[in-house]
Amino acid sequence: MTHRRAAGARPEARDRAIALLLFAAAGSLYVRTMAPGLVGDEDTPKFQLLGWVLGTGHAPGYPLFVMVSYAFSWLPVGNPAYRANLVSVAFGAASVAVLYLILRAAERSRAASCLTALAFACGEAFWHKSLLAEVYTLGCALLAGTLLMLLRWRASRQPRDLYAAATCTALAIGNHLTIGAVAPAVLLFLGLVEPRLFRRARVVVTAGLIVLSGFLLYGFIVLRTWQRAPYLEERAQTVSELVYVVRARRFAALVGRFDVGTIVHQRIPVLAGLARKEMTDLGLVFFVGGAIWMLVFDQRLGVLVLGSLAGLLALIVNVDGDLRGFLAGGAFLLMWTSAGCGLDALVRRLSATRPYATAAVLIATTAVLPARLLVRNYGRNDLHEERRDAEFFTALFQALPSRTAFVSEVHPVDNMLAYMLLAEHAQGEREVIVIPRDPDAVRRHLAGGYQVFAFPRGRAALSDAGLAFEPFVMHGMSAVDVVAGVPRLSLIAAAALGDVGLDSIAGAAGVQADAQRTAADRTALMAVTGAGGEWKRAPAGTTIHFDPPGQIGGFTYRERIRIAAEDQLHAEVGATVIQATGGLVLIITELDGTLLAGASLRDARDLLPIDLPTLPLWRAVPSKGRD
């Protein structure tokens, strides 16, 4: 294919405007659905903290993300976690806009480029990773910037575009070294586009030095170690220690641990399933079509896009880690780039043979691909009411005694504790520390006047060592406030005798109560927050029966439900059963059946015990007997 060197060198004003509109659209969607604060999702609470304290994360330390997050921490909106989440929002939206520009630089039509970018924005995994503080969207945006500047360099042959691509690569190195997986494809692309490039020593050396300068960002780890930053998951005071951190030698056992059989029969099918979920069958058809088109008509573009994808997938399939995150960090961007080429090739072919079919294809694509992804994934990714972790830890810290020691737990819990201590300063004037999961350390702190608390794993390990624990139950918000704060599309099952405030609970769930009632009424309620439900009331008693699978408020629920408001109040959801002779009983679950809360109360104003089954808490008692 003869490439027009003038085309794609710089975007037209119209393309810049469309890219800005795409950035605004994706950004608005992500801000609307992002988590409002602390979320205990894997490493998210840690990344919500790092920028606030200029700390270091696990290897390789993520210095660029920390510095960018630090800049966002000065925004006058929300809490520290909210501002850190905005980092992922901003770079997720930027990735969407740059994908459009990549396709335009590859001479694809505006319509196909725009539709592809919108579909990419609404993919389940990429959308989700754009809502929580993580490093993936920053890495994706920098990879997209590298690809865009390489395509502009192909069109212009100007060193400045090559240097810009090298700058994006250097910044990506400062975020995570996975960018190295695309290096072979990039070098081959450079050689194919301009075979004499590697004889231009000045250009090659300059570009190479720019790329290598990305490693200088890791000096941040040494600096913050010397300065004794309040949170240092990785420390380095010497060059050898820094190399150990940057190479992530601590996680060496997680790389290359799968044999060929495991890769072929397990890993690849899992990746294929995630890709199908992200892109739908139609998107994968366009992806394959685009790959064929590039191999036939634009081999250089194919080397860059498909070669980079192959390099990333070869790495991902051999690493035991967050597959969705790794894919969202760049692989899905490359797959959608190929899909955009496939969509455009189909449209051009139809335009040449059947002009009227072009509009039909565009309309169908608009309705089926981005729109279907938006509708399908909105409920799954709507985190704007996700406050469980924040409310739990806020209530916990309010209930703590003056001298408290938490036993170290699993990584996400420890990260949430660190966030509350260092970012929110939730301890106030109290002394709150985290101690090792060690029996002697617990006994020492108990003897020193601390009250020691343990979560499930810490309690299990220490109980085996002869320490005794008692359940620690907190009382936080009223039942009405709890219902109002649970995520949208949570199931509410309740039964009440008389006027005990069930109408208020129904209102908090978004269900309009029946105005006709008496003080002796027995009431049963089954609802999905924000989507409606079933409401029954009668003086002599009433029941609600639900056998799965079926629809509640328009959404499928797969747990058996029994609600009875008769001589005895009875609420049953799956294996959870709560009964009482008066007042009200309440069960709250997610749509997948995960229990969020359950209690028997006198009325809706009672404070609901905070005893989440996902994170129970125990207090150590000064006894040598077993629990």
Buried (B, 14 or more C-beta within 10 A) or exposed (E): EEBEEEEBBEBEEEBBEBBEEBBEBBBEBBBEBBBBBBBBBBBBBBBBBBBBBBBBBBBBBBBBBBBBBBEBBEEEEBBBBBBBBBBBBBBBBBBBBBBBBBBBBBBBBBBBBBBBBBBBBBBBBBBBBBBBBBBBBBBBBBBBBBBBBBBBBBBBBEBEBBBBBBBBBBBBBBBBBBBEBBEBBBEBBBBBBBEEBEEBEEBBEBBEEBBEBBBEBBEBBBEBBEEEBBBBBBBBEEEEBBEBBBEBEBBEEEEEEBEEEEBEEEBEEEBEEBBEBBBBEBBBBBBEBBBBBBEEEBBBBBBBBBBBBBBBBEBBBBBEEBBBBBBBBBBBBBBBBBBBBBBBBBBBBBBEEEEEBBEEBBEEBBEBBBBBBBEBBBBEBBBBBBBBBBBBBBBBBEBBEEBBBBBBBEBBBBBBBBBBBBBBEBBEEEEBEBBEBBBEBBBBBBEEEBBBBBBBBBBBBBBEEEBBBEEBEBEBBBBBBBBBBBBBBBBBBBBBBBBBBBBBBBBBBBBEBEEEBEEEBBBBBBBBBBBBBBBBBBEEBBBBEBEEEEEBBEBEBEBBBBBBBBEBBBBBBBEBEBEBEBBBBBBBBBBEBBBBBBBBBEBBEBBBBBBBEEBBBBBBBEEEEEB
